[in-house]
Amino acid sequence: MSEAQFGAIPRLLDDPVFVFESLAEDDGLPFSPAVQQHFFRFGDIAAYWRSTDPDSELVGEFHLTHLYSTSLMSYTWEGTNDWERDLYRELRIFDDTPRTGTGYMATLRAPRGTTDPEIWFFDMHNGVMEMDLDYGTYLDTLLVTKGTIGWQYLFCDAGFGDPGFTPVAKGLKEMLEVFPRLFPDHDYSGLQARLRERM
């Protein structure tokens, strides 16, 4: 079972020069060429899928938002202390999971002046954690994992026994056993090593 969709292509958001100049001038975000080369035209790109095998744990979802249209985390979550409140005012949500309702979101940490934003992952049950990758690597890994639920934990400082990682570990293990056979052109060895480190 799967469903995918491309959002509309808003006229102004189709122009990367306009988008990145506006982000620099209006929001103080002069994103580097490394970020700009991953520009996409659609207002959003989303997919949701689930294995048809009743014994499978495999399910995936992503909902990527155009960089110009990201919203601040502080509009969605207040935070429970001053550190979180300050951080959430710097986080811009660019990927979330509205169909599965997992409460997972990926964000850019982008205070004014940022050229290469940090990537932070939010699990509504376990809070926010920095990911060990950049924006381009996030998008590349999203393509390889097909948005398998919880893949982001492979790039966070979390492992088996941690509340957020343990529930998704079985699905990640299955993904890394099945996907190399289904998609032999992709190299899953790096992700497999990350999973072993966390198990």
Contacts in CASP RR format, 6 or more apart in sequence:
PFRMAT RR
TARGET T0000
AUTHOR 0000-0000-0000
METHOD contacts of the structure
MODEL  1
MSEAQFGAIPRLLDDPVFVFESLAEDDGLPFSPAVQQHFFRFGDIAAYWR
STDPDSELVGEFHLTHLYSTSLMSYTWEGTNDWERDLYRELRIFDDTPRT
GTGYMATLRAPRGTTDPEIWFFDMHNGVMEMDLDYGTYLDTLLVTKGTIG
WQYLFCDAGFGDPGFTPVAKGLKEMLEVFPRLFPDHDYSGLQARLRERM
1 49 0 8 1.000
1 50 0 8 1.000
1 52 0 8 1.000
2 47 0 8 1.000
2 48 0 8 1.000
2 49 0 8 1.000
2 50 0 8 1.000
3 47 0 8 1.000
3 48 0 8 1.000
3 49 0 8 1.000
3 99 0 8 1.000
4 46 0 8 1.000
4 47 0 8 1.000
4 48 0 8 1.000
5 45 0 8 1.000
5 46 0 8 1.000
5 47 0 8 1.000
6 42 0 8 1.000
6 44 0 8 1.000
6 45 0 8 1.000
7 42 0 8 1.000
7 43 0 8 1.000
7 44 0 8 1.000
7 45 0 8 1.000
7 46 0 8 1.000
8 42 0 8 1.000
8 43 0 8 1.000
9 41 0 8 1.000
9 42 0 8 1.000
9 43 0 8 1.000
10 43 0 8 1.000
10 66 0 8 1.000
12 18 0 8 1.000
12 19 0 8 1.000
13 19 0 8 1.000
13 41 0 8 1.000
13 43 0 8 1.000
13 66 0 8 1.000
13 68 0 8 1.000
13 69 0 8 1.000
14 41 0 8 1.000
16 36 0 8 1.000
16 39 0 8 1.000
19 39 0 8 1.000
19 66 0 8 1.000
19 67 0 8 1.000
19 68 0 8 1.000
20 31 0 8 1.000
20 36 0 8 1.000
20 39 0 8 1.000
22 68 0 8 1.000
23 29 0 8 1.000
23 30 0 8 1.000
23 31 0 8 1.000
23 67 0 8 1.000
23 68 0 8 1.000
24 30 0 8 1.000
24 31 0 8 1.000
27 110 0 8 1.000
27 112 0 8 1.000
28 112 0 8 1.000
28 113 0 8 1.000
28 114 0 8 1.000
29 110 0 8 1.000
29 112 0 8 1.000
29 113 0 8 1.000
29 114 0 8 1.000
30 113 0 8 1.000
30 114 0 8 1.000
30 115 0 8 1.000
31 67 0 8 1.000
31 114 0 8 1.000
31 115 0 8 1.000
31 116 0 8 1.000
31 117 0 8 1.000
32 115 0 8 1.000
32 116 0 8 1.000
34 116 0 8 1.000
34 134 0 8 1.000
34 135 0 8 1.000
34 136 0 8 1.000
35 67 0 8 1.000
35 115 0 8 1.000
35 116 0 8 1.000
35 117 0 8 1.000
35 135 0 8 1.000
35 136 0 8 1.000
38 135 0 8 1.000
38 136 0 8 1.000
38 139 0 8 1.000
39 67 0 8 1.000
40 64 0 8 1.000
40 66 0 8 1.000
41 66 0 8 1.000
42 66 0 8 1.000
43 65 0 8 1.000
43 66 0 8 1.000
43 69 0 8 1.000
44 63 0 8 1.000
44 64 0 8 1.000
44 65 0 8 1.000
44 66 0 8 1.000
44 69 0 8 1.000
45 62 0 8 1.000
45 63 0 8 1.000
45 64 0 8 1.000
46 61 0 8 1.000
46 62 0 8 1.000
46 63 0 8 1.000
46 64 0 8 1.000
46 99 0 8 1.000
47 60 0 8 1.000
47 61 0 8 1.000
47 62 0 8 1.000
47 146 0 8 1.000
47 147 0 8 1.000
48 60 0 8 1.000
48 61 0 8 1.000
48 99 0 8 1.000
48 100 0 8 1.000
49 59 0 8 1.000
49 60 0 8 1.000
49 61 0 8 1.000
49 146 0 8 1.000
50 58 0 8 1.000
50 59 0 8 1.000
50 60 0 8 1.000
51 57 0 8 1.000
51 58 0 8 1.000
51 59 0 8 1.000
56 174 0 8 1.000
57 170 0 8 1.000
57 171 0 8 1.000
57 174 0 8 1.000
58 148 0 8 1.000
58 171 0 8 1.000
58 174 0 8 1.000
58 175 0 8 1.000
58 178 0 8 1.000
59 100 0 8 1.000
59 148 0 8 1.000
59 149 0 8 1.000
60 100 0 8 1.000
60 146 0 8 1.000
60 147 0 8 1.000
60 148 0 8 1.000
60 149 0 8 1.000
61 97 0 8 1.000
61 99 0 8 1.000
61 100 0 8 1.000
61 102 0 8 1.000
61 147 0 8 1.000
61 149 0 8 1.000
62 95 0 8 1.000
62 97 0 8 1.000
62 142 0 8 1.000
62 147 0 8 1.000
63 95 0 8 1.000
63 96 0 8 1.000
63 97 0 8 1.000
63 98 0 8 1.000
63 99 0 8 1.000
64 94 0 8 1.000
64 95 0 8 1.000
64 139 0 8 1.000
64 142 0 8 1.000
65 71 0 8 1.000
65 93 0 8 1.000
65 94 0 8 1.000
65 95 0 8 1.000
65 96 0 8 1.000
67 94 0 8 1.000
67 108 0 8 1.000
70 92 0 8 1.000
70 93 0 8 1.000
70 94 0 8 1.000
70 108 0 8 1.000
71 92 0 8 1.000
71 93 0 8 1.000
72 88 0 8 1.000
72 89 0 8 1.000
72 91 0 8 1.000
72 92 0 8 1.000
72 93 0 8 1.000
73 87 0 8 1.000
73 88 0 8 1.000
73 89 0 8 1.000
73 91 0 8 1.000
73 92 0 8 1.000
73 93 0 8 1.000
73 105 0 8 1.000
73 107 0 8 1.000
73 122 0 8 1.000
73 128 0 8 1.000
74 85 0 8 1.000
74 88 0 8 1.000
74 89 0 8 1.000
74 91 0 8 1.000
76 93 0 8 1.000
76 105 0 8 1.000
77 84 0 8 1.000
77 88 0 8 1.000
77 122 0 8 1.000
77 124 0 8 1.000
78 85 0 8 1.000
78 88 0 8 1.000
79 85 0 8 1.000
79 88 0 8 1.000
84 128 0 8 1.000
87 109 0 8 1.000
87 120 0 8 1.000
87 128 0 8 1.000
88 128 0 8 1.000
90 109 0 8 1.000
90 110 0 8 1.000
90 111 0 8 1.000
91 107 0 8 1.000
91 108 0 8 1.000
91 109 0 8 1.000
91 110 0 8 1.000
91 120 0 8 1.000
91 122 0 8 1.000
91 128 0 8 1.000
92 107 0 8 1.000
92 108 0 8 1.000
92 110 0 8 1.000
92 117 0 8 1.000
93 105 0 8 1.000
93 106 0 8 1.000
93 107 0 8 1.000
94 106 0 8 1.000
94 107 0 8 1.000
94 108 0 8 1.000
95 105 0 8 1.000
95 106 0 8 1.000
95 138 0 8 1.000
95 142 0 8 1.000
96 103 0 8 1.000
96 104 0 8 1.000
96 105 0 8 1.000
96 106 0 8 1.000
97 103 0 8 1.000
97 104 0 8 1.000
97 105 0 8 1.000
97 149 0 8 1.000
100 149 0 8 1.000
102 123 0 8 1.000
102 149 0 8 1.000
102 150 0 8 1.000
103 122 0 8 1.000
103 123 0 8 1.000
103 124 0 8 1.000
103 125 0 8 1.000
104 121 0 8 1.000
104 122 0 8 1.000
104 123 0 8 1.000
104 124 0 8 1.000
104 149 0 8 1.000
104 150 0 8 1.000
104 152 0 8 1.000
105 121 0 8 1.000
105 122 0 8 1.000
106 119 0 8 1.000
106 120 0 8 1.000
106 121 0 8 1.000
106 122 0 8 1.000
106 131 0 8 1.000
106 138 0 8 1.000
106 152 0 8 1.000
107 119 0 8 1.000
107 120 0 8 1.000
107 121 0 8 1.000
107 122 0 8 1.000
107 128 0 8 1.000
108 114 0 8 1.000
108 117 0 8 1.000
108 118 0 8 1.000
108 119 0 8 1.000
108 120 0 8 1.000
108 135 0 8 1.000
109 117 0 8 1.000
109 118 0 8 1.000
109 119 0 8 1.000
109 120 0 8 1.000
109 130 0 8 1.000
110 117 0 8 1.000
116 134 0 8 1.000
116 135 0 8 1.000
117 135 0 8 1.000
118 130 0 8 1.000
118 131 0 8 1.000
119 130 0 8 1.000
119 131 0 8 1.000
119 133 0 8 1.000
119 134 0 8 1.000
119 135 0 8 1.000
119 138 0 8 1.000
120 128 0 8 1.000
120 129 0 8 1.000
120 130 0 8 1.000
120 131 0 8 1.000
121 128 0 8 1.000
121 129 0 8 1.000
121 130 0 8 1.000
121 131 0 8 1.000
121 152 0 8 1.000
121 153 0 8 1.000
121 155 0 8 1.000
121 156 0 8 1.000
122 128 0 8 1.000
123 129 0 8 1.000
123 164 0 8 1.000
125 163 0 8 1.000
125 164 0 8 1.000
126 162 0 8 1.000
126 163 0 8 1.000
126 164 0 8 1.000
129 156 0 8 1.000
129 157 0 8 1.000
129 158 0 8 1.000
130 156 0 8 1.000
130 157 0 8 1.000
131 138 0 8 1.000
131 152 0 8 1.000
131 155 0 8 1.000
131 156 0 8 1.000
132 155 0 8 1.000
132 156 0 8 1.000
132 157 0 8 1.000
133 141 0 8 1.000
133 155 0 8 1.000
141 151 0 8 1.000
141 155 0 8 1.000
141 191 0 8 1.000
142 151 0 8 1.000
144 179 0 8 1.000
144 183 0 8 1.000
144 186 0 8 1.000
144 188 0 8 1.000
144 191 0 8 1.000
145 151 0 8 1.000
145 175 0 8 1.000
145 179 0 8 1.000
145 191 0 8 1.000
146 179 0 8 1.000
148 171 0 8 1.000
148 172 0 8 1.000
148 175 0 8 1.000
149 168 0 8 1.000
149 171 0 8 1.000
150 168 0 8 1.000
150 172 0 8 1.000
151 172 0 8 1.000
151 175 0 8 1.000
151 191 0 8 1.000
153 159 0 8 1.000
153 164 0 8 1.000
153 165 0 8 1.000
153 168 0 8 1.000
153 172 0 8 1.000
153 198 0 8 1.000
154 172 0 8 1.000
154 191 0 8 1.000
154 194 0 8 1.000
154 195 0 8 1.000
154 198 0 8 1.000
155 194 0 8 1.000
156 165 0 8 1.000
158 164 0 8 1.000
158 165 0 8 1.000
158 198 0 8 1.000
159 165 0 8 1.000
159 166 0 8 1.000
159 169 0 8 1.000
159 198 0 8 1.000
159 199 0 8 1.000
160 166 0 8 1.000
160 169 0 8 1.000
160 198 0 8 1.000
160 199 0 8 1.000
165 198 0 8 1.000
169 195 0 8 1.000
169 198 0 8 1.000
169 199 0 8 1.000
172 195 0 8 1.000
173 195 0 8 1.000
173 199 0 8 1.000
176 188 0 8 1.000
176 191 0 8 1.000
176 192 0 8 1.000
176 195 0 8 1.000
179 186 0 8 1.000
179 188 0 8 1.000
180 186 0 8 1.000
180 188 0 8 1.000
END
